[in-house]
Amino acid sequence: MVLTDRSGAKSDVPTVSVVTYSRTSVFEDAYAGFVAEMKSLGYEDGTTMRLVLRDAQLDIGTLNTIVATIAEERPTVVVPMTTMALQATIRRIKDRPVVFTLIASGVAAGAGKSATEHLPNVTGNEVQGDWDGMVRALRAAVPGVRKVGTLFAPGEANSVFNRDEWRARLAKEGIELVSAPADRPTEIPEAADALVAQGVQAITQISDVSSSSGFTSIVRSADRAAVPVFGFATSAVRDGATLALARDFTQTGVDGARLVARVLRGEDPATMPFTETTKTVTVVNPERLRRFGIALPPAILEGATELREAARP
């Protein structure tokens, strides 16, 4: 397929259009990894590539307008970051290669039936929580744990997917997951208060756009109830969590860039299976570990990054 811009002229320099529903800290990590890896692969903005980033700022109407504009511009590759951006993209763009990253599940987002059976113009990189690792950390941190909580966003397919995956994994351990809905950051304080009121022994917050934007509100509610908060994103510790066991979101951006480069070099997305980032990083806040009387074993702390609490959430 010969790729052209909207004027119909063949372009010697590829255009890569990145779109996100929101520029959360997780997005920033992934985007930094993406840009750095694209450069290492020979694609640098302004010289060997034109890179365009658009942010919908948590507005669905704006997101749909952005995707419509991208469809008219006909870039070489479209890169949705965040599930909402992927869903909007695949509804509108059928004739451009789409390479997603920072997505929990391409299947849950509607991009295919499996990692190998998917929309012909779409491929991408998925990133899911390290459920097994968090179970080990949770059992070490809260001996005898039986009930934990999380907020989730019903309007975000990735959030529902993550909630269901985490619930199923915990059920195998005999641990109950209580969840409370919050689609927007403004809904988080009330939802978090309702969650801790149900007697959870810890909040294990899944990753989604809503909770990433309002994480400090979750920590405030948990602190009032003397309940520790654990997260699946490193930014959670910066925002007051005690521990984060997170996939390396910078690596997620790197993995996405590698797929984009393959497409730019002529590979057909239809033949490219979805990939998955599995590298995990651990971040802890020593002050909060002491505050909650948590003593983690060396096997969990080995290689962990320590983040000192600079400010109260």
N, C-alpha and C positions, 0 to 999 in steps of 0.2 A: 504494500500500500504506500503510495506517495503522499506524504503529509504536506499540506499547504496551509498558509495563513488565510484569513478571511478575504483577502484580495485575490486569492487564487494563485499567488506566486509562490514558487518553491523557496523555502527558507534554508539558508546554509547554517544558520545558528539556531539550534532548537530552543523552543520556549517551553518552560516547565511552570505550570500554574498550580500553586499550592493553595488550598482552601481549608479553613478551619471554622468550626462553630464558635470557638472561644480560645483565646490565648492564655490558657492556664499555665501554671509552672511546669506541669508534665509536658504540655505541648512545647514550651520553650526548650526543654531538655531535648525532646525528640527532634525539633527543628534545627537546633544547633548541631546535633549529630548528623542530620541529613545534609546540611549545607557543607559541613567539613568533609564528609565522605564524598559528596559530589565533586568537590574541588580535588580531592585526592585521586579521583577517577578521571580527571581531565575536564570537568565541567564546572567552570567558574563564571559566576554572574558578571555580565558586562563584557566578557571576552569570548568564551567558548559556549556560553549558554545565556539565555535571558530567563531570569527567575522572578516570578511574580507571586507575592503572598497577599492573600485577602482574608480578613477576619470578620465574621458576621456579628461578633460581640453579643452572643447569646440571643440573637433575634432571628427567628425562623424566616420572616419575610425578607430580611436582608440577605440571609443565606440563599434563598431561592433566587433573588435578584442577582447575586454574585454568580451563581451557577449559570443562569441565563446569559450573563455577560461573557463568561468563559466559553460557553457553547458558541456564541457568535464569533469570538476571537479565534477559535479553532487552534489552540496551542498544540504543540507536539505531544505532550503528556500532561494529564491532569492528576494531581496528587491530593486526594482528600485525607486530611488528618482529623480525627474524631468521627464517630459513627454517624452523627447527624449530617456531617458534610458528605460522607460516603453515600448515604441514602439519597440525599438531594441530588448528588452527581449522577448516580446510576439511573435515576428517574428521567433525567434530561439528556444525558450525553451517551450516545450509542456508537458514534463513529470516530471517537478518539480513544487512544489507549488510556486507561485509568489504572493507576498504581496506588493503592491505599497503604497507609501505615498508621500506627497509633490506634488500632481498631481491635477490640476484644475478640470479635468473631465476624468474619466476612459472611459466613452462612447466616448468622442471626441478623445481620444487617440487610440480608436479601440479595447478596452478590453471587450466590451459588447454592448448590445442594451439598457440596463437600469441597475439600481443599483442591480436588482435581476436576470436579464437575462444576464449572462456574460460568458466569457471563463471558462471552468470547472476547470482549474488549477489556476485561478486568482481571487484574491479579493484585497481590499485595502481601503485606506482612502483618500477622496478628500478634497480639501481646495479651496474655492472660495472667491472672494472679498465680503466684507460687503457693497454691493451696496446701500442698504437703508440707512445705517449709513453715508456713504460718501455723499449721496444726502443731508442729514440734515446738515452735517458739511459744505458742499459747499455753500448751500443757506445762512447759517449764516455768513460765511466768505466773500462771494462775493455777496452782496445784488443785486438782479436783474440779476443774472448771466444768460446768454443766450448761450454762446459758450465756450467750454473747449476743451482741446486737450490731446492726449496721443500718445506715440510711441508704435508700436507693431512689432513683428517679424513674417513675413509671413511664415517662415520655422518652426515655433514652433506651434504645434496644440493648445497647452494650451494658447498661446498668442492670437491667432485668436479667440479662444473660449472666453477668458476674454474680448477682445475688443468688440466682438459682444454682449456679455451679458451686458456690461457696456453701450454700445450705446443704447440697447433696453430699459434699465432702465432709462437712461437720457431722452430718447424720450418721455416717459410717463410724464415727468416733463416739457416738452417743451424746453429742453436744447439740443443743438446740440453738438455732439462729432466729432471733427476733428481728424483724425489719420494719422500718417506718418510712413512708413515702415523703419525698421532697423533690419536686421538679425544678424549683428555682432556689437560688441562695437565700432569698427572703423568707422561704418556708422552713429553712433549716433549724433556726432556734427552737421553734415550737415542736418540730418533729423530734429533735434531739432530746428535749425535755421529756417528751412522751416515751421515748425509747428507754432512757435511764430509769423512768418511773416503773418500768416493768421488771426491775430487779436483775438486769444483766450484770455479769461479773466483769465484763470488759466490752468495749466497743472495738470491733474489728472492721474498720471502714473500707469498703470496696472502692475502687476508683471509678469516678464518672465526672462529668463536667460540673454538675451541680455541687457535689460535695467538695470538689477541688476549689471551687470559688468561695465556699463558705465553711472551710474546715475549722477555722478558729472558733466558730459558733458551736461546733460539735464538742470541741475541747472544753469550752466554758461550761457547757451543760454537764459533761462528764466530771469535771473538776468539782462542781458543786455536790455531786453524788459520790465523790472519792472513787471514781472508776477510771482505770487506765484506758488509753486509746492507742490502738495499734493500726497501722496503715499499710496499704499496698503500693504506696508511692513515696519516694524519698522526701518529697516536699512536705509530707505529713509531719515529719519530725521538726522541720523548720516552723511549722504552724502549731506545734505544741504536743504532738503525739509522743509517746514514750519510746516506741520502736516502730520501725518500718522494715518490712521484708518485701522488697520491691523488685520487679523486673527492671533491668537497666534501660530506661527510656531513651537515653542517648544512643544506646545500641540499637534500639528500635528504629530510630531515625537512620542510623547507619545501614541497617538491613533493608529499609525501604529504599534508600539511595541506590543500593546495589541492584535492586530490581528495576528501578528507573533506568539505570545505565544499561542494563541488558536490553530493555525495550528501545532505548535510543540507538543502540547498536544493531537493531533489526530483529530482535527476537519477538515472537508473537505471544501476547499475553494469554491467548487461548490455550497455549501449551505449557504455561508456567503455573505450577501448583502454588497455592497459598503457602507461605512460610511462617515460622513462628520464632519470636525472640524468647530464649529460655535462660539467658544470663540473669542472675539474681544478685542484688546488692543488699546489704544490711546496714541500717543506720540506727543508732541508739542515742538517747539523751540520758547521760549518767545521773543528772540531778533528778530526773523524773523516775528513773529506776529506783533510786534511793527513796524518793518520796512515797512510792507505792510498795516498798519493801521487796522489790523484785531482784532476785539473784539468778542470772542466766548462766548456764554451763558454758565452759570454754568452746564447746563444739558449735554453739550458736554465735558466740562473741568473736570467734576467730575471723579475722579479716574485716570486722565491722568498722564502720566510720563512726566516730563520736562527734555529736553535735551538741555544743553547750547551749543552754537556754539563755538567749540574749535578752528576751523580753517576754513578759507574761502575755498570753493570748487574751 
